[in-house]
Each structure stands twice: as C-alpha cells, then as structure tokens.
C-alpha cells in the first residue's frame, strides 16, 4: 500500500465531478481532485520529478514505480505560464512536503475555467485500487489517496511484425500535447497490439503513456513522426498520425461557451478561427452587425491594503454606498418608461445592501484593512461564489454584483470611470460587460457586442435586446485576440463572430439587413390583421411577457393577448415576497393595458430548484430540474401560493384573465391547485376564470386526455418538455445543438397533447421558444395547435408567416415530421414545405 499526502489544502472533489471528461472519465488515470485553499503545490511523497510542463501548471513525479500527475486548474495550459512559479525541474529528487509549484490562485481563478487541481495516478497497470479520502485536507499532513498495488505487471509482449514509421506530422492541437490531448492519444494507442512511439527530434515517447507523451514537450505546430512495430503497426501509425494532425477538438473544449455562458471565468485559447472563419457562442440578442472590432478591457483597480483609522474607513464606505444609491436612483429615473430595464438597477440597489458583502467588508475594516481593499475583497469573493454555482441565472447576478462593486470602489478611491472613445461602427469584444456599461452604450457608434462570459439570460442580454443591439454571449475566447480595427460580422441570431469578411460577405450582410428592415416594416404595418392561412385556418398569436411595459406593447404589435405572463419578475431580486396588494395592482394594470377582449394567461410562480429565492430556502438537490420546483414548491408554501391566486382573481374583475400551473405531472397536483383557486374565488366572489396547466413533462403529455376532462386548456412549454424528453440539460451550452424541440419524440408528445385536448374541446397553446421558430411554425399548425405565444417583437413576423402558409401543406409536413428520424430531418421537411420568399 502506498499513501499520497495532500499536495494542497482544500476540499476534496470526486473525479467524476470534475467538469472535464478526460479527467472525469479517467482517461488519464484514476485519482481525486482538490478545490484548493492554499497556493503552493507540495510533493505528495518521496520521489523523482520526471516532467514539469512548460506552462508551469502541471508536474509529474515517479515514486515506487508509479507516475503521479498533479494538474493545477482546468484549461490552465492556455495561460502560458502566467500565474505559475515552478520550484523544481525535471530530474529533481524530492521529499514529501517539498514545494513543487507556487501559483497565484486569484489570477488563475479569474483567467481559467476552474481552479480544481487533479492528483492522478497515470500508470494504472500495477494498481489494484485507488482509495481517495473525502472531506477536507491539509497540505503535507493528511493522507489524500491510498494505493493498493497488484505487484509488478509483466511487460506487454509485442507481436512480431513489420516496423512502420509515418511521414512527418504537424501537430494540430494549438496548445500542444498537454494532459487532455495526451490522454486521448494514449487511449487510442491502447487499442492496438503494436508498440507505438511518438518521435520528436530523435526523442521518443511511449504512445500508451500520458506522462511520456507530455514529457516530449510537443507544442502546437511542432513536427513529429509515429513509429510502430507489430502486426497492426501500419494501422496504428496511420490512426495516430491522423489524430496528431487534428485539433482533437481542443479549440472547442477549453474555455468554451460551456463555461462562459454559465458565468464562469473563461480562459484564453490559442488564436486562430475555425475552418470557416467563424468563432461561435450563444445567441443573446438578435440581429446582424458589421463593423470594426474594438477590444474593451476591464481591469480591477489596485488599492492600498492597510489603513490606520478603522472608524474613518467605515465612514468612507458608508458614504460611498450612499453615493452609489443616488447614482442608481438616477439610472432608474432615466429608464422610468422601461420597467424591465429600470428593475435591473433597482436590483443593483438591493445588492448594495447585501449583508454578506457589507458585513465581510466591515469585518476586514475592523482588522485594519482600508475601506477600498475591504470592499473589493468582499464583493469579488461573493461574486466568485455565484460564478462557481454553474447556474446561468446566478452567474448573471454575479456580473451584476461586480458592476455594483466597481461602482462603489471607484467612489471610494475618487476614480471616475472614463468614457471610452469608440470608433464608428464598433463591434465590442470583451470578457464581460456590466449592465451599467451596456445601458450607456452609444448606439450611434456601437453596432453590436460579444462577450466570452455571460449568457442569454443575463441582465446584459436583456438590456441588449431592449436596446436592439445584436449580441453574442459565451463567445470563443479566441475573440479576445482579434485585433482592434479588424473587420468582423456579428450574427446575434446564429451566435457567430465572423472574422475577415470578404467584400461579397459584407454585401450579403448589408442586403440581409436591408431585407430584414423592410420585412419588419411590412409585418408591423399588417400586424393588426388576423393570422389566417391561405386556405382559411385561423391561428391565435399572442405574446410571452414578464413586465408591465411589455403588456402595453402587445396591442401595438398586433398581439391577440398574452399566452404567458411569467410572474417571477415580481418575486426575484428582493428579500421578501410581494404581498397580495402589490401583485393585484400589477396584474390589474396589465389586464387593463390589454383591454377587455384580449386574454391574459397568468402562470403561477415557477421557481425552486434551479431558480432559488432567498426567502424560499430549499435544501441542496442532486438534480434541481427534477426537484422541488413549480407547483411542487407552491404546495409546500401555501401562504405564498394562495396570496398570488387571490391577487390574480382580484385582477379578473378588470379583464379577461386565465390561470395556469407550472410543472404539473400528476392529477393529484392539478386537483390540489385547482381546489385552492376555487376556494379563494368563492371567498372573494370573483367571476369564473379558465384554469389550465403547463405541459412540460412527458407525464402531462401522455395523460393529456385525462387532464382534459378537468382542465380548461393546455399551454405546452417546449423548453422544459424538450429537456425532459431528451434527458439533456437545456442550460448546458455543450448540449445546445442537440436540445432541439423539433425532435420527433417531442413532436409526438405535442401531438398526443393536442389530440387529447381536442377530444374534450379544450384549446392548446405553445408558449416555449419553439412557437417563434419559423421552421417550427408550420409543423405546430399542422399538429393542430390553436395558439402560438411568442416574444413581443416576434408577433408581427409570426402572423405574417402564417398568412403565407397552407393549412393542408402544414398538416402534411406535420405528419411527415412525426415519422422523421431526427430534428435535422424535421427542419429540412419544414423548409421544403414553406413557400419561397
């Protein structure tokens, strides 16, 4: 048995939970990870250093015939040595506890994907078992891993056969053969019986050994050969040569939009676009822009750490907080006509009073820190905690907290943020933008922007859509290497930044912009007319809204009502829930804005699980999407649920109101919720209202015929229905291309819902993102959906599209779609069934 001491202090994280498949799937070897609290990597045992990576982020020790790899952070190879100070070199003999690498944890945490440090046994041939401990460990003192050996493993016999040496291969991995690509190559090599070597400048590495490959110190663009001997030598040499010549998806797996859109820090990959000249991200605000790239950098202010008078420093902090309140109130006043945008800065005022931040800063001041240093450390620590939760909503709040934090910090040090002199036709590129920066963008100069961090749900994305600025979030970090002044095209619809567009590309973009503007004008001019197909089939087109000002816009764009009011906007970013009177006033105002003939479908509060509220504590859940959320949470908090129901019923005196419940899966849930509505309606003497359910689970769709015996209507939430049907987290950008609601399995559930509803004369709406997808509209109409509920700006376009369609053709396309093999086939069917522009 061999014991390895903890090389770092921190919390132990199982390898399965490391967000990198090469480590999590044990391609490199077996071991454990540490979320570190110390900043010097120590030797876990006596041994010999056999490799220190040139980027300084990884070291390998040989001990008792085993190779032990220690890899600090994820994607830290891209930092090219920044933040790391190796204390040893290859060949050094070390004792347990000797320092190996010192590193700057703050720098790495803000410039790499993660600070998780992996301790891996890479030579598993002699290992019978790896037994890691759990909990927390102290560096150099606690045992981290116990390794049981199975004895000396016999050397693998190499079959006699031909020796083959490949032609020179230029290594295609931009960052070279570090841990991840080395592990992929080694795994492929183990599939052959031949002895396989990678040769560089007369040095060679065993292709089955991750450490051996890394020790070759192969950089991107280096030339190597593959040497193999054995019966399958030719196949092995060809296979590995082909692998080495590719990027091994390294350009797509480093600090990609997967980390960035969830709000985590993004690392910088090697420069160079993909083969088509595009860098990809997540669509955040629609539209297309062409212009000159402008790199916008945001550097944290360096401040004095210590101060002599704690009382003076606390007074300074109080004064800065008060001044920040005044500034945010002024921002709100400027946006008085835009409820959603004004609410963002109201939320910022709440963040100014966050006790976790203020109390932490106050404690540091008491211990002798300056007000500026104490505040900076407090807000950055809290923001990093939010970023680390891997939740796009909370990651957006982390960006808000940094924005507020910088505002107060600048007031403390008397530093005014300088306005940036932007060139005309600027396409901004940044790691992140603050909401206040976004709100103040000069629309006469800024054509669009992209950020390596952020997501489509962030406040920055909301503001971009409100300002009609094309935007892409979670862009490939290589965008940060694009030279300012370079011509680029930003496509907010597709989530793409195109580099070096040709004159022909620019002409096409200009034509597309002109055509889109002309089409928008024409659609808006006819928006009031009903949406009727060419053969006389009527479809209701209504809007999804989440703010009072959006309700006022619905009639202006031709909306025939509201198919989904997301009431969460009333409950988020506050410390206590809104009371019944506040809710009633809001719902009444919306109903009156729509008028007596337009329906307002109000969804009861849909939070919990992945959308927590501070005043609705929920214990940790292994899978929040399958946990206590939606109607399930409301049944455990009946006082909040019933207050909302009463507020909605009070509003029903002012307009045409309907209620629907989210996340219904069983009839017991439905009946309990409906009974509560009827009890409250009787208590206040309100008129009858339609009561329906959201179809977001396969259970609800499969039981639609039974639910339709009691529910008045169905509204299909295709976003959740798709993720539950395909078992793919819709907030995970790595899975985004596959989470397509036009998958035939999802369409079959929609078909079941419509059939079950219509059998009982119930109407069916679709309020998910699919309702506004031009390729989905004819399929949904053909399936018999009665109502499409889309974003407010999309209403005129969807109505205009419906007027060009034939209902018979839509039904034929829908029938074909139900029997298609995948979503791509459905989209092709839809494209072929629609009239050409």
N, C-alpha and C positions, 0 to 999 in steps of 0.2 A: 504493500500500500504506500503510495506517495501522496504527501499533503502539500498543497499550494496555499501560501498565505495570501491574504487580500492585498493586491498591489495599490489599492486606493481605499479610502474611507468612503462610505456611502450606503445606498440602499440597493440590495440585490434584486435584479430583474431577470426572470427566466428567459432563456434564449428564444423561446417561442414568441415572446412579446416584443422582441427587437424588430422595428419596422424596416427590415431589410431581409428579403427572402434568402440571400446567400448565407446569412448567419442563422436566421430563424429556422430554416430547413436543414441546417447543419451540413451544408455543402462543404464548408471549410473544415469542419470538425465539431467536436462537442465541447461544451463548457457552460459559461454563465456570463451575464453582463452586470455592470455596476453603474448606477446613476451616481456620479461622484460628488463628494463634498470637499475633497482635498485636491491639490493641484500638482502633486509630484507622483509619478508612477514609480513604484518600488519593485524590486525583484521579488517574485513570489517564492523563490527557492534558490539554493546554490546552483550555479550553472555557468554556461558559456554563452555569450551573445553571438548568435550566428547571423543576424541581419538587423540593421536599423534602416527603415525605409528613408529614401532621400527626402521625403516630405516631412520627416520627423514625427509622424503621427502613429507609427507602429514599430514594434520591436519584437523579435523572436529569440527565445532562449532555448538552448538544448540542455536537458537535465535528465539523467538516468535513462538515456536513450529516447526520451520524448522531446517533441518540439512543441513549445508553448508560445502561441501568438497573443500579444496584447495590442489591441487596436483602439485608439482613443477617438471616440466620436464616430459619426456616420458621415460619409462623403467628405471627410476632412483632408483627403488627398488633394482636393481642389484648392485648398488654402496654400499649397506650395510652400509649406514650412512656416507660414505666419502663425504665431501663437505657440509654437513648439520650440523647446530648447533641449535637444538630446544631451544626456550626461555621459553616455558611453558610446563606443564604436564597436563594429563587428570584430570578434575575436577576444573581447574583454572577458575576463573571468570575474563573476560577481557572486556576492553572498546575499542570502535572503535579507531584504530590507534596504539594499543599496539603491540609491536613486538611479533611475533609467532615463526618464524624460520629465522635464518640468513643462507645464503648459499654462496658458492664460485662459482659465475657464470662462470668464466673462466674454472675452473676444471670440472664443470658439462657439459658445452658446448662441451668439448673435450673428455668426457668419457661417455656421454649418447646420446641417439638418438636425443633428442631435448630439448631445454630449455623452450619451451612453457608451461605455467602454467595455469591449468584449475581451474575455480571457478564454482562449480556445486551445484545446489540445488538438493539433492538426495531424499528428501521426497516430492514427487510431488502430493500426494493425496490432499493436501489443496491448491494447487497452481492453480489459474485460468490462469495466463500468466506470462511469464518471458520476460522482455523487456530490453535487453542489449543495451548499447550505442555503438557508433562507433568512430573511430579515435584514438587519443592518450589520456592517462590518467596520472594523477599524484597521487602517492600513498597517501592515507589518506585524500585526498582533493576532488577528483572528484567522482561523483556517477558512479558506473560501471553497476549496474543492478537494475532495479525497478521490484518488485514482487507484483502482484495483487493476493489476496487470495480469495478463494471461500467460506470461512467460515470453521468452524470445520467439518471435514469429519466424518461421523459415522463410528464407528469401524466395521470392516468386521465381519459378522456373521459366526461363524464356524459351519458347519454342524455337527450334532451328528453322531457318528460313532466310529469305532474301533481306539484305540491308538496303534501305532506301533513304536518300537524302533529298529533301524537297528543293525546289528553286527558292531564291531569296524571297522573303515575305516582308512587306512593310506593315508594321503593327498598326492596326486601325483604331485601337482604343485611345481616345485623345489623352487620357490621364495615365496611360501606361499600364503595366501588369501589376497592379496592387492587389489587395486581398480579394475583391469581388471577381474581377476577370480571371485572376489566377485560379480561383476556386472553380469557376465554370470550365476552364481548360482542363484542370486536373480531373474533374468529374467526367469529362468526355474521354480523357485518356484512359481512364479505368475501364472503359467499355471494350478496350482492345486487349489482346493477349501479348502483343509485342512490347518490347522495351522501347520507350519513346523518350527522346531527348529534344529539348529546345536549345539551340546553339546561337550564341551571340559573341562575335569577336573571339572565337576559339574557346570561350567558356560555355559550359553546358549545364542544363538543369533537368532533373527528372520530371517529366511532364505529369507524373502522378502526384507530385508533392507541391502543395501550395507554397510552402516556405521556400523550397528550392527555386520555384519559378520567380517568386518575389526577389530572391537574392540575386537574380541575374540583373536586377535594376534596369528593366526594359521600359523605356519611355515611349510615348506615342510618336509614331514616325520612325522609330528605330527599325533596322533591318535584321531579321533573324532567319534561321532555317530550322526545319524539323527533321530529325534523324530517327529512324525506326528500324528495328530488327526483329523479325519473327514472321509467322505465317501470314498475318494480316497487316504487315508493315506498310504496304502500298496504300491500303485503305486508311490506315491510321495517319500516315503522313499527309494524305490529301485532306482528311477531315479536320485535322488540327491546323493545317495551313489556311484552310478556308475560314476557320474560326478566328485565327490571329489577324486575318486581313480585314475583319469586320469590326464594328464598334462594340459588339457584344451588348448592344442596347445601352451602352454606358452613357450616351448622350440623353437617354430617356429615363435613366433610373437614378441619377444622382439627386441633386436638389431640384426635383421636378415640381410641376404644379401639384403633385400629390401632397407634398409638404407645404408648398406655398399657399394653396387655396384654403388649407386648414389653419392658416395663420402662423405656421411655424417659420422660423428663420430659414432662409434659403441660401444654400452655398453657391459659389460661382463655379460653373463648369468651364472647360476649355472653350475658347472662342471658335466660331465657325457654325454656320447654319446647317440644317438638314439638307438632304439632297435636292429638295425642291426649293431651297432658299427661304423656307418659312421657319419661324420659331412659333411654338404652339403654347397656348394657355387655355384659360376658361373664359367663355364669353361673359362679360359683366354688364355691358351697356351696348345696345345695338347701333349699327351704323358703320360706315366705312370712311376712312380719312386717309389723305395722302399729304405728306409734308416732310419736314426735316426733323430728324431725331434730335432730341435735346435731353441730355443726361442730367437728372435732378438729384443731387446728393443731399442727404440729411445726416449731419454729423452731430453726435451728442456733445454737449458743452463740457469742457474741462473746468472744474471748480475747485476752490480751496477746500481741503478736507476738514480742518480743525478751526475752532473759533474760541475766543476767550470768555465770552459772556453768554451763557445759555438763555438768560431772560431776554436779552436783546435779539438773539437769533429766533426765539419763539415769536416775539412781536413782529419780526420781519416776515416770518412765514404767515402769520395771521393777516398781515397787510397785503401780502401777495395773493393769498386766497381770496380776500375781499375784492381786490382789483380784478382778478380773473372772473369773479362772479359778474362784475359790472360789464366786462368785455363780452361775456357770453350772453348777457341780457340784451346787449346792443345787437349782437348777431341774430338773436331771436326776433327782435323788433324789426330788423331788416327783412326778415322772412315771414312776417305776420300773415301774408296771404298764402303761404305754403305750409300747411300743418305738418306734413311729414318731415320736411327739412328743418322746420323750427323745432320739432320734437327731438331731433338729434342733438341740438345744442342745449335743450332742456335736460337731456340725459347727461350731457357733459357737466352741467351744474351739479347733478347728483354725484357724479364721480369726484368732484372737488371735495365732497364731504365724506367720501368713503372712509370709514373708521380704520380699516386695515392699513390704508396708506397713511392717513393723518397720524394715527397712533404710533405707527412704526417710525415715522419721521420725528415725532415728538420724543420718542424714546432715544433715538440717536442724538438729538439735540441735547437732551439731559446728560448724555455721556460725553459731551464735548464736541460733537460734530457741528459744522456750520449748517445753517438752515438750508443753503443750496445743496450741499452734499447729502444731507439727511433726506431731503425731499427727493432728490434724484435717485438715490439708492432705493427708497421706499416704493416709488412708482414703477421703477424698472423691474424690481423683484415681483411685484404684483402682476405687472403686465406679462412677464415671462411665465408666471404660473398659469395665466389664462391661455397663452400660446401653447403651453405644454399639454393642454387638455384635449387636443386634437378634435375640436368641435368648431365648425365654421362660424357659428353664431357667437360663441365665446371668443374666438380669435378676433372677430370684428370688434368686440368690446375691448380687447387688449390694445388694438390700434387706437381706439378712442381714448383709452387711459393714457397712452403715450402722448397723444395730442394734447390732452389736458395737462399732463405732467410737464411737457415742454413749455406750455403757456405760462405756468406758474414759475418754472425755473428761470425763464427769461425775465420775468418781473423781479425775481429775487436778485438777479445779478445786474439788473439795469440794462439788459441786452434786448434791443428791439430786432425782431426778425426782419431781415432786409428783403424787400421785394425783389424777385428775380427778373432780370432783364431778358424776357423771352423773345426769340426771333419770331417773325411772322410765320404762319403755317407750321407751328411747332407740334410735334408728336412727342409728348413727355415720356421718358423711361425712368423708372425709379424702383428702388426696393419696395417702397411703400409710400402712399400719400396719406396725410392726415385729413380728416373730414373738413377741418377749417381751411386747409390748403385747397381742397377740392372745391369748396363753396366759393372761394375767392378767385378761381381761375379766370383769366381774361379770355372770354370766348371769342374776342376779335383776333386773338393770336393762337390759342390752343385749339388744335383740330381733333385731338384725341390723346389718350394716355394708356400706358400699360405698366403693371407692377409685378414684381416677382413674388410678392406676398399678397395677402388679401383673398377675397372670394366673391362670388356673385351675390352673397347675402350680406356683405359688409355695408356699413354706412357710406363708405366711399362709393360703392357700386350704386347704392340708392341715389346718392347725390348726382352721380354721373348720368343716370337715367333721367332724373328730374331736369338736369341741365341740357339733355340731349347731346351729351359728349360720348362718342364711341370709346369704349374701354375694354381692356382685356386684363383679367387678374391671373395670378399664378403663371406668368409667362416664363418660358425657359430662361434660366439665369444668364445664359449667354447674351441675352439682350443688353445686359449691363456693360458688355464690351463693345457694343455698337458705337461707332464714333459720332459725336455730336455733329450735326450738319449733314449726315448721310441721308439720302432719300429713302423713305420707307412707306409702306402701306399698312395701315392698321385696320383689320377687319373685326369689328366688335360682334358681328353675327356669328362668325366661324371661330373666333378666339385665336386669331393668327396675326403675327407681325411678319410681313414680307420685306426682305432686305433687297436693296439694289433693284428696284423695279425697272423694267425696260420702258422705253417711250411708249411701246404698244400696251404694256401693262397699265401705265398711267392713263392712257386714252380710254382703256376699258373701264378703269375706276371712275373716271370723270363721266363717262357715259352711264355707268351704273348709278352714280349719284344723281345725275340729271333725271334719269328714268324713275328712280325712287321718289324724287321730289314731285315729279309730275304725277306719278301714280298716287302719292299721298294726297295731293290736292284734289284729284278727281274722286278718290274714295271718300274724302271728307265732304265733298260737295253733294254726294248722293247718300250720305250716311243715314239720313232720316228715313229713307225708303226701307221697306221690309226686306228681309233676306229670303227670296223665293227662287227656287231653281228654275231652269228654263222650261221644265215640264210641270211647274205649278206646286212643288212641295215647299212648305214654309218651315223655316228653322228659326228659333229664337236665338238671338245673340245678345248676351248680357256680359257684365263685367265682374272681374275679381277686384276687390278693393280692400284697403287696410288703413284708410284715413278719411277724414271728413271732406277734405278738399277734393279727393277723388270722386266722392259721391256727387259733388256739384258738377264735375266734368262729364259724368255718364250721359246725361241728355245731350250735351254739346256734341258728343262724338257718335250719336245715334244709338247708344245702348238702350236696350229694351228693359233694363232693370239691372239688379245686382244678383249674380248667382252665388257669390261667396263673399261675405264680409268676414275677414279674419279679425276676430275681436282681440287677438293677442296684443295688438298695438296699445290697447288701453291698460294692459297688465304688465308690460315689460318696462325695464329701466326705472323701477320705483321700489320703495321699501315696504309698502303696504298695498293691498289690492284696492282698486277703485270701489267706492261704495255704490249702492243701488242708484242713488240720485244722479251721480256723475255719469254712470253708464246710460241711464234713461235719457238724460239730456242729449248725449251723443247720438244714440240710436234714433231719437226723435228728429234731430237735426238732419240726419242722413235720409230718413224716410220722407221728410218734407222737401228736401233737395231733389229727390227723385220724382215727387209728385204722386198723386193718388193711383195712377194707372200702372206704375212700374213696381215690380216686386223687389223686395229687399230680403234676401235669404241670409240669415244670420247664423253663423256657425258658433256654437258654444265653445268656451275656452279650450284650445288644443295645445296644452303644454305638458311638461313632465318628461321624464326620461332624458332625451337629448336636448330638451328645451326647459331647463330648470328655472324656477323663480325663487328669489331669496326668502320669500315668506311662505313658500310651499316646499319645505325640506323633504327630500326623498333620499333614502339611503343609496349607496353605490349599487349599480346594477351591472351585471356582466354584459348584458346586451340591452341598452336602453330602448332601442327601437322595438324590442319585444317586451318591454316592461310596463311600468305604471305611467301611462300617458293617456291623453284624450279623456274619453268618458270614464275610463277606469279610475283616473285620478279624481275626477269630479265626484264620483260615487263615494270616495273616501273623505272628501271635503265638501259635504252637502251645503254648508253655510255659504260658501262661495258660489257653488252651482245655482242654488235657489235664488240668491241675490241677483245673479245675472238673468235667470229666467224671468223674475219679476220685472226687471228693467226692460227686457225685450217685450214682454206683454204690455207694459205701460206704453211703449212706443207704438204698439199695434193700433192704438187709438188715432195715431197721426198718419198712418199709411198702410200699404199692403205688405205685411210682414209674414215671413215664414221662418221656422227654426229647424236647424238640423244638427245632429250629434256626430262628433268625430270618432273614428276608431271603433265603430260598432262591429263586434264579431259574433255575439250571441243574442238570442231573443230575450234572455233574462236582462242583459244590459239595456237593450232597447226599451223593454217594458218598464223597467225601473225609472229610466229617464223620462219616458212619456208620461208615466203616472205623476211624476213630480211637476211636469208642466201643467197637467190638468188640475192638480190640486191648487197650484198657485193661480191659475186662471180663474178658478172658481172663487178663490179668496178675494180677488180684486175686481171681479166682474168684467174681465176683458173679453173681447169677442173671440170666436174660434179662429185659430190660425192653422195653416198647414204645418205638419211636423214630419220631417224626413230624416234620412240617415246618409252619412258619407259611406260610399262603398270603397274601402281602402284595403280590405283584406279578402283573400280568396274565400274565406268562410262566408262573408256577407254576399259575395257574388254567387257562390254555389247555392246559397239559401235564399236568393232573391225572390223566388216565387212565394216562399213562406213569409218573408218580411213584407212583401207587397200586400199580403192580406190585412196588414195593420198600418203600415207606413203610408204617408200621402205621396211621397216622391223619393227619388234616389238622386244623389249627386256623386258621380264617380271621381274620386281623387286619384288620378292616374300616376302621380309621382310615387305615392306610397304603395299603391296596388302593384306597380311595376317592381319596386324593390323587394316586396314580399314574395311576389310570384317568381322572380328570377333569383332570389336569395343573394342580392347584390346591394350593398350599401350605396344609396344614391348620392351620399355626400363624399364618397371616395372618388377623387378625380381619376385615379388609375383605372377604375372600372367604368368611367363615364361613357366611353364609346360603346360599351355593351349594354348599359342600362337604357334600353330603348323601349318606350311604351308601345311601339308598333310591332313588338314581338308577337307572333301569332298566339302564344299562350295567354298574353294579356288581352288580346282582342277576343279570344274565345270567352274569357270571363266577362268582358263588356257585353258580348252577345247574349250570354246567359242572363245578365242583369236586365238588359232591355226586354228580352223575351218574357222573363218572369214578371217584370213591372207591367208591360203592356197587357198581359193576360188578366190583370186586375185594373186596367185603365189608369195606371199610375204613370206620371211623366218622369223622364230620365234626363239629367243634365251631366255634362262633363266639365269639371272645373279645374282639372290639372293642366299642366303645361301642354299636354297633347292637344287640347282644344284649340290652341292658337297656332299649331304647327300646320303650315299649308299642305304638306303631304298627308297629314292625318285627317284633315277636314273632310275630304270626300269619303274616306273609309268610315269615319264616325257617322256621317249622314247615312251612308249605305247600311250601317248596322241598326239604324232606326233611332239614334239619339235625338231627342227633341230639342235640346238646348245646349249651346256652347257658351261657356263662361270664360272670358279671356281678359288679359290686361287691358286697361282703359285705352291706351294708344292703339291697340291692335283691333279694336272693334270695327272701325270703318273698313279695314283691309279684309277681315274675315267675311263681313257682309258682302263686300264686292266680289270676293272669290265665289261665294255660294251662288250668286246670281249668274255665274258663268257655267255652273255645273248642271248636268242632267241627273235627276234622281235615279233613273233606271241604270245609268252608267255607274253611279256610285254604288248601287246595290250589287251590280256585277263585280265591281272591284272589291267590295267588302267580302263577298262570297269567296273570291279567289284568295283574298288575304287570309281568311280563316284556315285555308288549306296550304298556305305557304310554308316554307321550311324555316325561315328566319326573318328578322326585321329588315335586312337589306333587300330581300326579295319583295317584301311588302312595299317598301319605299319605291322600288322600281315599278311595281304594278300601279301604284298611285300616280307616279309621274307619267306613265304611259296612258292612263285613263283620263287625264285632265286636258282641257283644250289648250292649244299652244298660244302663247302671247303674240 
